[in-house]
């Protein structure tokens, strides 16, 4: 199956699930599983046993496929994504982002968004996780952005580091190619206490992801 046909199927199911499913969490999980199925990708992940209802996921970001991996590995919680404001300007896709509850932020202003969602967090604080890519780009440069750490500390939420390897082979950044029969390794680490100093948390995250 060509990459173009795969993308057409992905777009179709994106609309299908978000239109037909009333529960946005269910729609997102079903859509993520369908994308993984279309790409014929094997997700290899460890099982971390932690009793948390609210936390912040901070993960590597080398491909759009990272999003589907995280949604699949954290299947029991609704994930609220931090997305750069440019994505909200894309016709239709931006509307779906808003529907999922994604938080619109400037690349360097994650902390500013904490105030914007405090009310939402108080109203829906059970089984909700926030997902942030601290490098802010699929190029995975060394420009680590610490705003997510301040956000976690602001709301006193533990941080779950997630390292994803191989996603760039499925959906290479900057290309429309989709490669089938790939393996993606997802390593979920133990939580980091938000009470630690920012420098300590940042150095730990850099070592892990």
Phi and psi restraints in degrees (value plus and minus 20) as a CYANA .aco file:
   2 UNK   PHI     -90.9   -50.9
   2 UNK   PSI     139.2   179.2
   3 UNK   PHI     -81.5   -41.5
   3 UNK   PSI     -56.7   -16.7
   4 UNK   PHI     -82.4   -42.4
   4 UNK   PSI     -64.0   -24.0
   5 UNK   PHI     -84.8   -44.8
   5 UNK   PSI     -59.0   -19.0
   6 UNK   PHI     -81.5   -41.5
   6 UNK   PSI     -64.0   -24.0
   7 UNK   PHI     -85.6   -45.6
   7 UNK   PSI     -56.5   -16.5
   8 UNK   PHI     -84.1   -44.1
   8 UNK   PSI     -60.0   -20.0
   9 UNK   PHI     -87.1   -47.1
   9 UNK   PSI     -59.7   -19.7
  10 UNK   PHI     -82.7   -42.7
  10 UNK   PSI     -65.7   -25.7
  11 UNK   PHI     -82.8   -42.8
  11 UNK   PSI     -61.5   -21.5
  12 UNK   PHI     -79.6   -39.6
  12 UNK   PSI     -68.6   -28.6
  13 UNK   PHI     -90.2   -50.2
  13 UNK   PSI     -48.2    -8.2
  14 UNK   PHI     -80.7   -40.7
  14 UNK   PSI     -69.0   -29.0
  15 UNK   PHI     -86.2   -46.2
  15 UNK   PSI     -63.3   -23.3
  16 UNK   PHI     -77.9   -37.9
  16 UNK   PSI     -71.0   -31.0
  17 UNK   PHI     -90.1   -50.1
  17 UNK   PSI     -59.4   -19.4
  18 UNK   PHI     -96.8   -56.8
  18 UNK   PSI     -34.4     5.6
  19 UNK   PHI    -112.9   -72.9
  19 UNK   PSI     -59.7   -19.7
  20 UNK   PHI    -108.3   -68.3
  20 UNK   PSI     -42.2    -2.2
  21 UNK   PHI    -118.3   -78.3
  21 UNK   PSI     105.8   145.8
  22 UNK   PHI     -95.8   -55.8
  22 UNK   PSI     -54.4   -14.4
  23 UNK   PHI    -106.3   -66.3
  23 UNK   PSI      94.0   134.0
  24 UNK   PHI     -85.6   -45.6
  24 UNK   PSI     -51.5   -11.5
  25 UNK   PHI     -84.9   -44.9
  25 UNK   PSI     -65.3   -25.3
  26 UNK   PHI     -81.8   -41.8
  26 UNK   PSI     -63.2   -23.2
  27 UNK   PHI     -80.2   -40.2
  27 UNK   PSI     -64.1   -24.1
  28 UNK   PHI     -86.0   -46.0
  28 UNK   PSI     -63.7   -23.7
  29 UNK   PHI     -85.8   -45.8
  29 UNK   PSI     -63.2   -23.2
  30 UNK   PHI     -84.5   -44.5
  30 UNK   PSI     -61.2   -21.2
  31 UNK   PHI     -84.3   -44.3
  31 UNK   PSI     -62.7   -22.7
  32 UNK   PHI     -82.4   -42.4
  32 UNK   PSI     -64.0   -24.0
  33 UNK   PHI     -83.3   -43.3
  33 UNK   PSI     -57.9   -17.9
  34 UNK   PHI     -86.4   -46.4
  34 UNK   PSI     -60.4   -20.4
  35 UNK   PHI     -82.3   -42.3
  35 UNK   PSI     -64.3   -24.3
  36 UNK   PHI     -81.5   -41.5
  36 UNK   PSI     -58.9   -18.9
  37 UNK   PHI     -86.2   -46.2
  37 UNK   PSI     -64.3   -24.3
  38 UNK   PHI     -81.4   -41.4
  38 UNK   PSI     -59.1   -19.1
  39 UNK   PHI    -100.5   -60.5
  39 UNK   PSI     -27.4    12.6
  40 UNK   PHI      32.5    72.5
  40 UNK   PSI      29.9    69.9
  41 UNK   PHI    -126.3   -86.3
  41 UNK   PSI     120.2   160.2
  42 UNK   PHI    -118.4   -78.4
  42 UNK   PSI      99.4   139.4
  43 UNK   PHI    -115.6   -75.6
  43 UNK   PSI     100.3   140.3
  44 UNK   PHI    -129.1   -89.1
  44 UNK   PSI      95.0   135.0
  45 UNK   PHI    -157.7  -117.7
  45 UNK   PSI     128.0   168.0
  46 UNK   PHI    -104.3   -64.3
  46 UNK   PSI     137.6   177.6
  47 UNK   PHI    -123.3   -83.3
  47 UNK   PSI      96.2   136.2
  48 UNK   PHI    -121.9   -81.9
  48 UNK   PSI     104.9   144.9
  49 UNK   PHI    -114.5   -74.5
  49 UNK   PSI      75.0   115.0
  50 UNK   PHI    -154.9  -114.9
  50 UNK   PSI     121.9   161.9
  51 UNK   PHI    -117.3   -77.3
  51 UNK   PSI      62.2   102.2
  52 UNK   PHI    -150.2  -110.2
  52 UNK   PSI     116.8   156.8
  53 UNK   PHI    -120.7   -80.7
  53 UNK   PSI     -47.5    -7.5
  54 UNK   PHI    -153.7  -113.7
  54 UNK   PSI     111.3   151.3
  55 UNK   PHI    -183.7  -143.7
  55 UNK   PSI     152.8   192.8
  56 UNK   PHI    -135.7   -95.7
  56 UNK   PSI     103.3   143.3
  57 UNK   PHI    -111.2   -71.2
  57 UNK   PSI     107.1   147.1
  58 UNK   PHI    -143.0  -103.0
  58 UNK   PSI      97.2   137.2
  59 UNK   PHI    -151.4  -111.4
  59 UNK   PSI     142.7   182.7
  60 UNK   PHI     -87.5   -47.5
  60 UNK   PSI     139.0   179.0
  61 UNK   PHI    -165.5  -125.5
  61 UNK   PSI      77.8   117.8
  62 UNK   PHI    -137.7   -97.7
  62 UNK   PSI     -25.6    14.4
  63 UNK   PHI    -182.8  -142.8
  63 UNK   PSI     135.6   175.6
  64 UNK   PHI     -82.1   -42.1
  64 UNK   PSI     -43.0    -3.0
  65 UNK   PHI     -85.1   -45.1
  65 UNK   PSI     -39.5     0.5
  66 UNK   PHI     -76.4   -36.4
  66 UNK   PSI     -58.1   -18.1
  67 UNK   PHI     -81.0   -41.0
  67 UNK   PSI     -64.4   -24.4
  68 UNK   PHI     -90.2   -50.2
  68 UNK   PSI     -53.7   -13.7
  69 UNK   PHI     -83.1   -43.1
  69 UNK   PSI     -65.6   -25.6
  70 UNK   PHI     -87.2   -47.2
  70 UNK   PSI     -63.7   -23.7
  71 UNK   PHI     -79.6   -39.6
  71 UNK   PSI     -59.0   -19.0
  72 UNK   PHI     -91.5   -51.5
  72 UNK   PSI     -61.1   -21.1
  73 UNK   PHI     -93.6   -53.6
  73 UNK   PSI     -48.4    -8.4
  74 UNK   PHI    -129.8   -89.8
  74 UNK   PSI      42.2    82.2
  75 UNK   PHI     -93.7   -53.7
  75 UNK   PSI     -36.1     3.9
  76 UNK   PHI    -112.0   -72.0
  76 UNK   PSI     -25.5    14.5
  77 UNK   PHI    -145.2  -105.2
  77 UNK   PSI     130.7   170.7
  78 UNK   PHI     -99.1   -59.1
  78 UNK   PSI     112.0   152.0
  79 UNK   PHI    -128.1   -88.1
  79 UNK   PSI     107.6   147.6
  80 UNK   PHI    -122.5   -82.5
  80 UNK   PSI      99.7   139.7
  81 UNK   PHI    -113.3   -73.3
  81 UNK   PSI     123.4   163.4
  82 UNK   PHI    -112.7   -72.7
  82 UNK   PSI      99.5   139.5
  83 UNK   PHI    -145.8  -105.8
  83 UNK   PSI     121.1   161.1
  84 UNK   PHI     -84.6   -44.6
  84 UNK   PSI     128.3   168.3
  85 UNK   PHI     -80.9   -40.9
  85 UNK   PSI     -46.4    -6.4
  86 UNK   PHI     -81.5   -41.5
  86 UNK   PSI     -52.2   -12.2
  87 UNK   PHI     -87.5   -47.5
  87 UNK   PSI     -47.9    -7.9
  88 UNK   PHI     -94.4   -54.4
  88 UNK   PSI     -32.9     7.1
  89 UNK   PHI    -108.7   -68.7
  89 UNK   PSI     -28.5    11.5
  90 UNK   PHI     -94.1   -54.1
  90 UNK   PSI     105.1   145.1
  91 UNK   PHI     -74.1   -34.1
  91 UNK   PSI     118.5   158.5
  92 UNK   PHI      49.2    89.2
  92 UNK   PSI     -73.8   -33.8
  93 UNK   PHI     -80.7   -40.7
  93 UNK   PSI     -60.3   -20.3
  94 UNK   PHI     -81.7   -41.7
  94 UNK   PSI     -57.1   -17.1
  95 UNK   PHI     -84.8   -44.8
  95 UNK   PSI     -61.8   -21.8
  96 UNK   PHI     -85.7   -45.7
  96 UNK   PSI     -58.4   -18.4
  97 UNK   PHI     -78.1   -38.1
  97 UNK   PSI     -66.1   -26.1
  98 UNK   PHI     -82.4   -42.4
  98 UNK   PSI     -58.6   -18.6
  99 UNK   PHI     -84.2   -44.2
  99 UNK   PSI     -53.7   -13.7
 100 UNK   PHI     -95.3   -55.3
 100 UNK   PSI     -30.2     9.8
 101 UNK   PHI      69.7   109.7
 101 UNK   PSI      -9.5    30.5
 102 UNK   PHI     -77.8   -37.8
 102 UNK   PSI     126.6   166.6
 103 UNK   PHI    -118.5   -78.5
 103 UNK   PSI     103.9   143.9
 104 UNK   PHI    -103.0   -63.0
 104 UNK   PSI     102.8   142.8
 105 UNK   PHI    -157.4  -117.4
 105 UNK   PSI     135.8   175.8
 106 UNK   PHI     -96.6   -56.6
 106 UNK   PSI     135.5   175.5
 107 UNK   PHI     -76.9   -36.9
 107 UNK   PSI     -54.0   -14.0
 108 UNK   PHI    -127.6   -87.6
 108 UNK   PSI      -0.5    39.5
 109 UNK   PHI    -147.7  -107.7
 109 UNK   PSI      21.8    61.8
 110 UNK   PHI     -84.0   -44.0
 110 UNK   PSI     -59.1   -19.1
 111 UNK   PHI     -79.7   -39.7
 111 UNK   PSI     -60.7   -20.7
 112 UNK   PHI     -78.7   -38.7
 112 UNK   PSI     -53.0   -13.0
 113 UNK   PHI     -93.1   -53.1
 113 UNK   PSI     -36.4     3.6
 114 UNK   PHI     -80.3   -40.3
 114 UNK   PSI     -61.6   -21.6
 115 UNK   PHI     -86.0   -46.0
 115 UNK   PSI     -53.9   -13.9
 116 UNK   PHI     -89.5   -49.5
 116 UNK   PSI     -48.5    -8.5
 117 UNK   PHI    -129.4   -89.4
 117 UNK   PSI     -13.1    26.9
 118 UNK   PHI     -79.0   -39.0
 118 UNK   PSI     -61.2   -21.2
 119 UNK   PHI     -86.2   -46.2
 119 UNK   PSI     -61.2   -21.2
 120 UNK   PHI     -82.0   -42.0
 120 UNK   PSI     -62.4   -22.4
 121 UNK   PHI     -84.3   -44.3
 121 UNK   PSI     -58.2   -18.2
 122 UNK   PHI     -87.1   -47.1
 122 UNK   PSI     -55.4   -15.4
 123 UNK   PHI     -97.3   -57.3
 123 UNK   PSI     -52.9   -12.9
 124 UNK   PHI    -152.3  -112.3
 124 UNK   PSI      47.8    87.8
 125 UNK   PHI    -118.8   -78.8
 125 UNK   PSI     -17.2    22.8
 126 UNK   PHI    -115.4   -75.4
 126 UNK   PSI     109.3   149.3
 127 UNK   PHI      33.7    73.7
 127 UNK   PSI      27.0    67.0
 128 UNK   PHI    -143.3  -103.3
 128 UNK   PSI     107.9   147.9
 129 UNK   PHI    -138.8   -98.8
 129 UNK   PSI     131.5   171.5
 130 UNK   PHI    -131.3   -91.3
 130 UNK   PSI     113.8   153.8
 131 UNK   PHI    -134.3   -94.3
 131 UNK   PSI     109.4   149.4
 132 UNK   PHI    -155.2  -115.2
 132 UNK   PSI     117.5   157.5
 133 UNK   PHI    -120.5   -80.5
 133 UNK   PSI      81.8   121.8
 134 UNK   PHI     -84.8   -44.8
 134 UNK   PSI     -41.0    -1.0
 135 UNK   PHI    -105.3   -65.3
 135 UNK   PSI     -34.6     5.4
 136 UNK   PHI      47.5    87.5
 136 UNK   PSI     -14.2    25.8
 137 UNK   PHI    -176.5  -136.5
 137 UNK   PSI     128.2   168.2
 138 UNK   PHI     -91.9   -51.9
 138 UNK   PSI     -32.5     7.5
 139 UNK   PHI     -93.2   -53.2
 139 UNK   PSI     -36.7     3.3
 140 UNK   PHI      33.2    73.2
 140 UNK   PSI      33.7    73.7
 141 UNK   PHI     -95.7   -55.7
 141 UNK   PSI    -197.5  -157.5
 142 UNK   PHI    -104.9   -64.9
 142 UNK   PSI     -16.5    23.5
 143 UNK   PHI     -98.1   -58.1
 143 UNK   PSI      52.7    92.7
 144 UNK   PHI     -89.3   -49.3
 144 UNK   PSI     109.8   149.8
 145 UNK   PHI    -124.9   -84.9
 145 UNK   PSI     101.1   141.1
 146 UNK   PHI    -109.0   -69.0
 146 UNK   PSI     -16.2    23.8
 147 UNK   PHI     -77.6   -37.6
 147 UNK   PSI     -55.3   -15.3
 148 UNK   PHI     -83.6   -43.6
 148 UNK   PSI     -52.0   -12.0
 149 UNK   PHI     -87.9   -47.9
 149 UNK   PSI     -64.5   -24.5
 150 UNK   PHI     -83.4   -43.4
 150 UNK   PSI     -57.4   -17.4
 151 UNK   PHI     -81.4   -41.4
 151 UNK   PSI     -66.8   -26.8
 152 UNK   PHI     -81.8   -41.8
 152 UNK   PSI     -60.8   -20.8
 153 UNK   PHI     -88.7   -48.7
 153 UNK   PSI     -56.4   -16.4
 154 UNK   PHI     -81.0   -41.0
 154 UNK   PSI     -61.9   -21.9
 155 UNK   PHI    -119.6   -79.6
 155 UNK   PSI     -13.5    26.5
 156 UNK   PHI      36.2    76.2
 156 UNK   PSI      27.3    67.3
 157 UNK   PHI    -128.6   -88.6
 157 UNK   PSI     116.1   156.1
 158 UNK   PHI     -86.2   -46.2
 158 UNK   PSI     132.1   172.1
 159 UNK   PHI    -125.4   -85.4
 159 UNK   PSI     111.3   151.3
 160 UNK   PHI    -129.2   -89.2
 160 UNK   PSI      87.3   127.3
 161 UNK   PHI     -93.8   -53.8
 161 UNK   PSI     119.2   159.2
 162 UNK   PHI    -153.8  -113.8
 162 UNK   PSI     102.3   142.3
 163 UNK   PHI    -126.7   -86.7
 163 UNK   PSI     105.1   145.1
 164 UNK   PHI    -136.1   -96.1
 164 UNK   PSI     105.6   145.6
 165 UNK   PHI    -144.7  -104.7
 165 UNK   PSI     108.3   148.3
 166 UNK   PHI      83.7   123.7
 166 UNK   PSI     -28.4    11.6
 167 UNK   PHI     -85.1   -45.1
 167 UNK   PSI     -51.1   -11.1
 168 UNK   PHI     -86.9   -46.9
 168 UNK   PSI     -37.8     2.2
 169 UNK   PHI     -99.9   -59.9
 169 UNK   PSI     -43.5    -3.5
 170 UNK   PHI    -102.0   -62.0
 170 UNK   PSI     -74.6   -34.6
 171 UNK   PHI    -144.4  -104.4
 171 UNK   PSI      68.0   108.0
 172 UNK   PHI     -80.3   -40.3
 172 UNK   PSI     113.3   153.3
 173 UNK   PHI     -82.5   -42.5
 173 UNK   PSI     117.9   157.9
 174 UNK   PHI      61.8   101.8
 174 UNK   PSI     -15.5    24.5
 175 UNK   PHI    -150.4  -110.4
 175 UNK   PSI     140.7   180.7
 176 UNK   PHI    -117.6   -77.6
 176 UNK   PSI     -16.7    23.3
 177 UNK   PHI     -87.5   -47.5
 177 UNK   PSI     119.7   159.7
 178 UNK   PHI    -145.3  -105.3
 178 UNK   PSI     100.9   140.9
 179 UNK   PHI    -118.6   -78.6
 179 UNK   PSI     108.3   148.3
 180 UNK   PHI    -104.6   -64.6
 180 UNK   PSI     146.4   186.4
 181 UNK   PHI      37.2    77.2
 181 UNK   PSI      21.4    61.4
 182 UNK   PHI    -121.5   -81.5
 182 UNK   PSI     139.0   179.0
 183 UNK   PHI    -132.5   -92.5
 183 UNK   PSI     112.2   152.2
 184 UNK   PHI    -139.1   -99.1
 184 UNK   PSI     104.6   144.6
 185 UNK   PHI    -116.9   -76.9
 185 UNK   PSI     106.1   146.1
 186 UNK   PHI    -138.0   -98.0
 186 UNK   PSI      95.0   135.0
 187 UNK   PHI    -124.7   -84.7
 187 UNK   PSI      96.1   136.1
 188 UNK   PHI    -122.9   -82.9
 188 UNK   PSI     101.0   141.0
 189 UNK   PHI    -115.9   -75.9
 189 UNK   PSI     145.5   185.5
 190 UNK   PHI     -84.8   -44.8
 190 UNK   PSI     137.4   177.4
 191 UNK   PHI     -84.7   -44.7
 191 UNK   PSI     131.8   171.8
 192 UNK   PHI    -128.9   -88.9
 192 UNK   PSI     109.7   149.7
 193 UNK   PHI     -87.7   -47.7
 193 UNK   PSI     104.6   144.6
 194 UNK   PHI     -89.4   -49.4
 194 UNK   PSI     -31.1     8.9
 195 UNK   PHI     -97.8   -57.8
 195 UNK   PSI     -30.3     9.7
 196 UNK   PHI     -89.0   -49.0
 196 UNK   PSI     140.4   180.4
 197 UNK   PHI     -84.3   -44.3
 197 UNK   PSI     129.1   169.1
 198 UNK   PHI     -76.4   -36.4
 198 UNK   PSI     -65.1   -25.1
 199 UNK   PHI     -80.7   -40.7
 199 UNK   PSI     -58.5   -18.5
 200 UNK   PHI     -86.9   -46.9
 200 UNK   PSI     -64.6   -24.6
 201 UNK   PHI     -83.2   -43.2
 201 UNK   PSI     -64.1   -24.1
 202 UNK   PHI     -83.2   -43.2
 202 UNK   PSI     -64.4   -24.4
 203 UNK   PHI     -83.8   -43.8
 203 UNK   PSI     -57.0   -17.0
 204 UNK   PHI     -85.9   -45.9
 204 UNK   PSI     -64.7   -24.7
 205 UNK   PHI     -82.8   -42.8
 205 UNK   PSI     -60.8   -20.8
 206 UNK   PHI     -83.6   -43.6
 206 UNK   PSI     -55.1   -15.1
 207 UNK   PHI     -90.4   -50.4
 207 UNK   PSI     -55.4   -15.4
 208 UNK   PHI    -105.3   -65.3
 208 UNK   PSI     -60.5   -20.5
